Amino acid sequence: MSDVFRDGRFQAQDWPVLAADAPLPAAGGVVIGKARYLAERDALAASNAVVGLLVEPADTFDDIAADLDRFPVIVVRFPKFNDGRGFSHARILRERHGYAGELRATGDVLIDLVPFMQRSGFTAFEVVNEPTRQALAEGRLPLVPFFYQPAADAAAKPLAGRPWLRQAPRAAAE
């Protein structure tokens, strides 16, 4: 199950995560961890290698903020469904650092979290949980009609008389 859910369908894996000690391939894009990127930053820049970045829950971005635009994809690992640091990573990348590339969630991605991940700025998902894969394949995303906070998906509109309450675009259309 190495495919990726993107644009409403599963697609072939195009950015595999490379093991920390594996050599970079001669062609094609791969995702490397932040520690490896920092250790090989100058060599990667000199070689014009195309790499994505793997972000772990405890990672920060201040030391690589100037480099974020060189990553076509950033993969954020969710080691457990109840570890919310990946949501913060997504918001920080999108809102503070203006990251505009693909933002992919990987790990313990469950169907009830996908709408919130999308609101945080995720655009792709590597899903291993079989019920979640099936629900995504069937287009069964849970509907979350109202939100109390602004988010990276600026499409949610404030409701009249309640500027803090936002209605999801999908809920407004139904």
Backbone torsions as a table, in degrees:
resi	resn	phi	psi	omega
1	MET	NA	67.3	-177.4
2	SER	-104.1	20.9	178.7
3	ASP	-89.5	173.2	-173.9
4	VAL	-127.9	135.4	175.2
5	PHE	-88.9	117.9	-176.8
6	ARG	-151.6	141.3	177.7
7	ASP	54.8	37.8	174.8
8	GLY	81.0	8.7	179.3
9	ARG	-154.6	160.9	175.8
10	PHE	-80.1	135.8	-179.9
11	GLN	-129.5	160.8	-179.5
12	ALA	-61.9	144.1	177.0
13	GLN	-61.9	124.3	-179.1
14	ASP	-117.7	-7.2	179.4
15	TRP	-137.7	76.5	179.7
16	PRO	-70.0	149.6	176.5
17	VAL	-80.3	126.7	-178.3
18	LEU	-90.1	136.5	176.0
19	ALA	-59.5	149.7	-174.9
20	ALA	-57.5	-32.2	-176.7
21	ASP	-103.6	3.8	-179.2
22	ALA	-80.6	143.6	177.8
23	PRO	-71.3	151.0	176.8
24	LEU	-68.6	139.0	177.7
25	PRO	-71.2	158.2	-179.8
26	ALA	-68.8	-29.6	-178.5
27	ALA	-141.8	159.3	178.0
28	GLY	88.5	157.3	-179.1
29	GLY	-92.0	144.3	174.8
30	VAL	-136.6	161.2	178.5
31	VAL	-106.0	131.4	178.6
32	ILE	-122.7	156.3	179.6
33	GLY	-71.5	161.3	-178.4
34	LYS	-62.2	-41.7	-179.6
35	ALA	-60.6	-43.1	178.8
36	ARG	-66.6	-41.4	178.4
37	TYR	-58.5	-47.1	-180.0
38	LEU	-62.4	-39.9	-179.2
39	ALA	-68.3	-30.9	-175.1
40	GLU	-114.9	16.6	-174.5
41	ARG	-52.1	-51.1	-176.9
42	ASP	-65.5	-42.5	179.6
43	ALA	-65.3	-39.6	178.4
44	LEU	-65.1	-40.7	178.6
45	ALA	-65.5	-39.5	-179.7
46	ALA	-69.3	-31.1	-177.5
47	SER	-89.3	-7.8	-174.9
48	ASN	56.3	30.4	177.5
49	ALA	-63.7	142.1	178.7
50	VAL	-97.5	111.0	-178.8
51	VAL	-132.2	151.4	170.3
52	GLY	-103.2	171.5	-175.9
53	LEU	-117.1	132.5	173.2
54	LEU	-97.5	126.2	-178.6
55	VAL	-110.9	125.7	176.6
56	GLU	-94.0	162.5	-176.1
57	PRO	-55.2	-36.3	-176.1
58	ALA	-88.0	-1.5	-178.2
59	ASP	-69.9	156.9	173.7
60	THR	-126.2	174.1	-173.8
61	PHE	-121.3	-6.9	-174.5
62	ASP	-58.7	-36.0	-177.9
63	ASP	-79.7	-9.2	178.6
64	ILE	-127.6	10.7	-176.0
65	ALA	-55.1	-39.4	-179.4
66	ALA	-70.4	-16.6	-177.0
67	ASP	-99.0	-6.4	-171.5
68	LEU	-58.3	-32.8	-178.8
69	ASP	-71.5	-8.7	178.4
70	ARG	-85.4	-7.9	-179.5
71	PHE	-99.3	114.5	176.8
72	PRO	-67.9	-23.9	179.5
73	VAL	-143.0	139.4	172.3
74	ILE	-122.2	125.5	-178.4
75	VAL	-105.4	124.0	-179.6
76	VAL	-107.1	121.9	-177.7
77	ARG	-85.1	132.5	172.4
78	PHE	-111.2	94.5	-176.9
79	PRO	-68.2	-27.5	178.2
80	LYS	-141.0	147.5	-178.6
81	PHE	-62.3	-24.8	-176.9
82	ASN	-95.3	11.6	176.1
83	ASP	-96.3	102.0	-173.4
84	GLY	-85.7	3.6	-177.8
85	ARG	-62.0	-28.5	178.4
86	GLY	-63.1	-33.7	175.9
87	PHE	-63.5	-42.4	178.1
88	SER	-64.6	-40.9	177.3
89	HIS	-57.5	-45.2	-178.6
90	ALA	-61.7	-47.5	-179.1
91	ARG	-63.4	-42.0	179.4
92	ILE	-63.4	-45.0	179.8
93	LEU	-61.7	-45.9	-176.5
94	ARG	-74.4	-48.7	-170.2
95	GLU	-88.2	-44.6	-177.9
96	ARG	-81.1	-41.8	-174.2
97	HIS	-103.2	-4.8	175.8
98	GLY	66.3	26.5	-178.7
99	TYR	-64.7	128.6	-174.8
100	ALA	-115.4	-1.7	-179.7
101	GLY	-79.3	-172.0	178.6
102	GLU	-69.8	132.7	177.0
103	LEU	-117.0	115.6	-171.4
104	ARG	-115.2	132.4	174.3
105	ALA	-94.6	136.7	177.1
106	THR	-137.3	157.3	179.4
107	GLY	107.8	-134.5	-175.6
108	ASP	-84.9	73.5	-179.3
109	VAL	-96.0	117.8	-178.6
110	LEU	-113.9	151.6	-172.7
111	ILE	-57.5	-36.8	-177.7
112	ASP	-72.4	-14.3	178.0
113	LEU	-92.8	-19.3	-174.1
114	VAL	-57.3	-46.5	178.8
115	PRO	-59.3	-36.1	179.2
116	PHE	-73.0	-35.0	175.4
117	MET	-63.8	-42.3	177.6
118	GLN	-62.2	-42.6	178.4
119	ARG	-63.4	-28.5	179.1
120	SER	-79.0	-15.2	177.6
121	GLY	122.5	-0.1	178.6
122	PHE	-72.7	140.9	-179.4
123	THR	-120.2	-8.9	-179.3
124	ALA	-148.8	156.8	-173.9
125	PHE	-142.6	129.4	169.1
126	GLU	-97.7	112.8	-170.8
127	VAL	-117.2	126.2	175.5
128	VAL	-108.8	-19.1	179.6
129	ASN	-68.7	117.2	-173.0
130	GLU	-61.9	-45.1	176.5
131	PRO	-61.1	-35.4	177.8
132	THR	-67.8	-42.7	178.2
133	ARG	-59.1	-44.6	-178.5
134	GLN	-65.0	-44.7	179.3
135	ALA	-62.1	-41.8	178.2
136	LEU	-64.6	-44.0	-179.7
137	ALA	-61.4	-32.8	179.9
138	GLU	-89.4	0.3	179.6
139	GLY	72.0	27.6	-177.9
140	ARG	-100.3	72.7	173.4
141	LEU	-85.6	137.1	177.5
142	PRO	-64.8	141.6	178.7
143	LEU	-88.1	125.3	174.1
144	VAL	-117.0	95.9	-168.7
145	PRO	-74.1	-27.1	-176.8
146	PHE	-132.7	147.0	178.9
147	PHE	-131.8	147.2	179.9
148	TYR	-102.5	4.6	-178.1
149	GLN	-138.0	147.3	172.7
150	PRO	-68.6	162.1	-178.3
151	ALA	-152.2	-178.2	-178.5
152	ALA	-64.1	-28.8	177.4
153	ASP	-87.8	90.3	-173.7
154	ALA	-67.1	3.6	-177.8
155	ALA	-71.5	-22.0	179.8
156	ALA	-68.4	129.0	-174.7
157	LYS	-101.9	138.0	175.1
158	PRO	-63.2	145.5	176.9
159	LEU	-87.6	146.5	-179.2
160	ALA	-58.3	132.5	177.6
161	GLY	82.2	-9.8	178.8
162	ARG	-137.0	79.3	-174.7
163	PRO	-62.9	-18.0	179.8
164	TRP	-86.7	-16.7	-178.3
165	LEU	-97.4	127.8	-178.0
166	ARG	-118.3	141.8	178.4
167	GLN	-103.0	131.2	179.2
168	ALA	-65.3	142.9	-178.2
169	PRO	-58.4	-39.0	-178.8
170	ARG	-66.1	-37.7	-179.6
171	ALA	-70.6	-34.7	180.0
172	ALA	-67.4	-31.5	-177.5
173	ALA	-78.8	-20.5	-175.7
174	GLU	-86.9	NA	NA
